[in-house]
Amino acid sequence: MDQPPEQPSQPQPQPWGGQPWPRPQPPQEPPPRGWGEPPVPRQPWGYRPPPSRKPPRPAGGPPPWYRHPVGMVLIGAVVVIVGALILPAFFAGGSDPAPSVTTGAFGGPSTTAAAPTSTTPAQPPTAAEQLRQAIQAELGEAGQVASVTAPAGGDQVTVTWDIRRAGSQGLTENNARFGVMRIMRTIQQSQLTSADDPPRVRLVGRYQLPGGAAPATVVRLRFDPGTVERGQFEDRNYLEAFELADGAVIHPSFRG
């Protein structure tokens, strides 16, 4: 007959109530060290790590004061105050020049006399400049004054102006006529005609024609002293501006 398998022997209780000595286990070898891995240091028998000097913070306890919002605000305020008080002391006076040292052996500092400032009063504008400014103010958007020639004691005034381009040729011609009326009205009301002998006036109107590289003379008018003194140079009569002149040379493009 087949014999039953042998059962491992069980420790028998001792009559004095003790337990049998356990069988010693063989020491377990550490796992093999991998290639290039440093060896694990071995501690002597009975070694215990030194206790930590800082007691562990209990879980859930309050954070330290410097991590509290109020503590962070106080630290920021201290940094700002220290920066405002200390940093200016380091940078103040950095760009100021060093004071010069003067001793008795070398004499006092040399002084340079300041150049005398000019006290000559500004020259008043000439009669021609005053007339040019008055004509430009009256001319407005109709044109731009280029030059005014009004010699002192002379009997002739010459005004050259550039006619302003408008949206159409007809409106540009109107700018030329308005310019004539306003220039003559300004000269008539100036001091030049207050004398017993009004001057003769010549007007030269310039305009850059299509295809031209520079402005060309398109209006040339002459007004005798009698016309300058008694002419009616009102804007409502602008269509007669060229006919009021005692002599006129008009470009064909401005005869409409």
C-alpha positions in Angstrom: 0.0 0.0 0.0 1.0 3.6 -0.6 2.4 5.3 2.4 0.9 8.7 3.3 3.4 11.6 2.9 5.4 12.5 5.8 4.1 15.6 7.7 6.5 18.1 9.0 7.2 17.7 12.6 5.4 20.1 14.9 7.2 21.5 18.0 6.0 19.7 21.1 4.9 21.8 24.0 7.3 21.7 26.9 6.2 20.6 30.2 7.3 23.8 31.9 5.1 26.0 29.7 7.9 27.5 27.6 8.3 27.6 23.8 11.0 25.8 22.0 14.0 27.7 20.6 13.4 28.9 17.1 15.6 27.5 14.4 18.2 30.1 13.3 17.7 31.4 9.8 20.6 31.8 7.4 21.6 35.5 6.8 20.1 37.0 3.7 22.5 38.2 1.1 21.9 41.7 -0.3 20.9 41.8 -4.0 23.9 42.0 -6.4 25.1 45.5 -7.1 24.6 46.7 -10.6 27.3 47.9 -13.0 28.8 51.2 -11.9 26.6 51.5 -8.8 28.5 52.6 -5.7 28.6 50.1 -2.8 26.1 50.5 0.0 27.8 51.6 3.1 27.4 49.4 6.1 26.7 50.7 9.5 28.3 49.1 12.5 26.3 46.8 14.7 24.0 48.8 17.0 24.2 52.0 15.0 21.4 54.4 15.4 20.9 57.7 13.5 21.3 60.8 15.7 18.0 62.4 16.8 16.9 65.5 14.9 17.5 68.7 16.8 14.5 70.4 15.3 11.3 68.8 16.5 9.0 67.9 13.7 6.1 70.3 13.1 2.9 68.5 13.9 0.7 67.9 10.8 -1.9 70.6 10.4 -0.1 73.1 12.6 0.1 76.9 11.8 2.8 77.9 9.3 5.8 79.9 10.5 5.4 83.6 10.9 7.5 84.5 7.8 5.1 82.4 5.7 2.0 84.0 7.1 0.4 86.7 4.8 0.9 89.3 7.6 4.6 88.3 8.0 5.2 88.5 4.2 3.7 92.0 4.1 5.9 93.1 7.0 9.0 91.8 5.2 8.1 93.6 2.0 7.5 96.8 3.9 10.9 96.5 5.6 12.6 95.9 2.2 10.9 99.0 0.7 11.9 101.2 3.6 15.5 100.0 3.7 15.7 100.6 -0.1 14.3 104.1 0.1 16.7 105.1 2.9 19.9 103.4 1.9 20.0 103.3 -1.9 19.8 107.1 -2.3 22.9 107.4 -0.1 24.9 105.2 -2.4 23.8 106.9 -5.7 23.4 110.5 -4.5 26.1 112.8 -5.8 27.5 110.2 -8.3 27.1 112.6 -11.3 28.3 115.7 -9.5 31.8 116.9 -10.5 34.4 116.8 -7.8 35.1 120.1 -6.2 38.3 121.8 -7.3 41.0 122.1 -4.6 42.6 125.6 -4.5 45.5 126.4 -2.2 47.3 129.6 -1.5 50.4 128.4 -3.3 48.6 128.2 -6.6 46.4 131.3 -6.2 42.6 131.5 -6.5 40.5 130.0 -9.2 40.8 131.7 -12.5 37.7 133.5 -13.6 36.6 134.0 -17.2 34.7 137.1 -18.1 31.4 136.3 -19.6 30.8 137.6 -23.1 28.7 140.6 -23.0 25.2 139.9 -24.1 23.8 141.8 -27.0 21.3 144.4 -26.0 20.6 145.6 -29.4 16.9 145.6 -29.9 15.4 143.5 -32.6 15.0 145.4 -35.9 11.3 146.2 -36.7 10.0 144.5 -39.8 10.3 146.5 -43.0 7.3 148.0 -44.8 7.5 145.2 -47.4 7.4 142.5 -44.7 4.5 144.2 -43.0 2.7 144.4 -46.2 3.4 140.7 -47.0 2.1 139.6 -43.7 -1.1 141.7 -44.1 -1.7 140.3 -47.7 -1.2 136.7 -46.6 -3.6 137.1 -43.7 -6.2 138.6 -46.1 -5.5 136.0 -48.9 -6.1 133.0 -46.6 -6.7 129.7 -48.5 -6.8 131.4 -51.9 -3.0 131.4 -52.3 0.4 131.8 -50.8 2.4 135.0 -51.0 5.9 134.4 -52.5 7.4 137.8 -52.4 6.5 141.5 -51.9 8.7 144.3 -53.3 7.9 147.8 -51.8 11.1 149.9 -51.9 11.0 152.9 -49.5 10.1 156.0 -51.4 9.4 154.0 -54.6 6.4 154.4 -56.8 5.7 150.7 -57.5 4.8 147.7 -55.5 5.2 144.2 -56.9 3.4 141.2 -55.3 4.1 137.6 -56.5 1.8 134.8 -55.2 1.1 131.2 -55.9 -2.6 130.4 -56.8 -4.0 127.6 -54.7 -5.2 124.5 -56.6 -8.9 123.7 -56.1 -11.2 120.8 -56.9 -11.7 121.9 -60.5 -10.3 124.3 -63.0 -13.2 126.7 -62.5 -12.7 126.8 -58.8 -8.9 127.3 -59.3 -9.7 130.3 -61.6 -11.9 131.7 -58.8 -9.0 131.4 -56.4 -7.0 133.6 -58.8 -9.7 136.2 -59.0 -10.3 136.3 -55.3 -6.5 136.6 -54.8 -6.4 139.7 -57.0 -9.3 141.4 -55.2 -7.9 140.7 -51.7 -4.3 141.7 -52.5 -5.5 145.0 -54.0 -7.9 145.7 -51.1 -5.0 145.2 -48.7 -2.7 147.5 -50.6 -5.5 150.1 -50.9 -6.0 150.1 -47.1 -2.3 150.2 -46.3 -0.2 153.2 -45.5 1.2 153.2 -49.1 -2.0 154.8 -50.4 -2.4 157.2 -47.6 0.2 159.5 -49.2 -0.7 162.0 -51.8 0.9 159.9 -54.6 -0.3 156.2 -54.5 2.1 153.7 -56.0 1.7 151.7 -59.1 0.9 148.0 -58.4 2.0 144.9 -60.4 0.6 141.5 -59.6 2.2 138.2 -60.7 0.2 135.1 -60.2 1.9 131.7 -60.6 0.4 128.2 -61.0 1.8 124.8 -61.8 0.1 123.8 -65.1 -0.5 120.1 -65.9 2.8 118.6 -67.1 4.9 121.5 -65.8 7.9 121.0 -63.6 7.6 124.4 -61.8 5.0 127.0 -61.3 4.5 129.3 -64.4 3.2 132.8 -64.5 -0.5 132.7 -65.6 -1.7 136.1 -64.4 0.1 139.4 -64.9 -1.7 142.6 -64.0 -0.9 146.3 -63.8 -2.8 148.8 -61.7 -2.1 152.5 -62.1 -2.1 154.8 -59.1 -5.6 156.2 -59.8 -7.0 152.7 -60.0 -5.2 151.7 -56.8 -6.7 154.7 -55.0 -10.3 154.5 -56.3 -10.9 150.9 -57.3 -13.7 148.8 -55.8 -12.0 145.6 -54.8 -14.8 143.7 -53.1 -15.2 139.9 -53.1 -18.7 140.2 -54.6 -17.1 141.7 -57.7 -14.5 138.9 -58.1 -15.7 138.1 -61.7 -14.4 141.5 -62.7 -11.0 141.1 -61.1 -9.0 140.9 -64.3 -11.1 143.6 -66.1 -10.3 146.2 -63.3 -6.6 146.1 -64.1 -5.2 148.8 -66.5 -3.1 146.1 -68.2 -3.5 142.3 -68.1 -1.8 139.2 -69.6 -3.8 136.1 -68.8 -2.9 132.5 -69.6 -5.5 130.8 -71.9 -6.3 128.3 -69.1 -7.4 131.1 -66.8 -9.6 133.1 -69.2 -12.7 131.1 -68.5 
